[in-house]
Amino acid sequence: MGYSRAVKVSVLKQVLPPASKSISMVSQDVGIDDQTIRNWIKQLEAGTLSGIEESSPRYLTVKEKYQLIKEAASIGEDDRGSFLRERGLHSEHLTLWDQELRELMDKKSDKKEQELKVLKKKVIELEKDLQRKEKALAETVALLVLKKKLGDLMKEHEGV
């Protein structure tokens, strides 16, 4: 049986955030098989079912989440409720997104610190290698100078 796009959108709005009702509960309420609803969610995630993404906080990008957090922070407590309602959000979304963004930033800084440690170790190894090669070069130059002096002394000694 085919369902209209409006029915699909209505059902998906109930099972997706911010409502986040259980699929089995919504299935019983509307009389649609729970596997059908799961299939609609898969279609939505695959991008073959459109029309719900823009209204669901689930599909916001990190930049959009950051922008909403920033806007909400600049609004007073009295106006925040209407701000959230206009965008179909709950205050919990802002809290979760703030935590998510902080964790993302911590992971990035941890990754950068780890890369920095690796690079510092590599610099130390390269400096040690350079010192070793400089010593070998100095030793080679000293040997060449000694060889030349020995050759000069041998010529003097043979010429006497």
Secondary structure, DSSP 8 states (H G I E B T S, - for coil): ----HHHHHHHHHHHSTTT---HHHHHHHHT--HHHHHHHHHHHHHTSS-SSGGG-GGG--HHHHHHHHHHHHHS-HHHHHHHHHHTT--HHHHHHHHHHHHHHHHHHHHHHHHHHHHHHHHHHHHHHHHHHHHHHHHHHHHHHHHHHHHHHHHHHHHH-
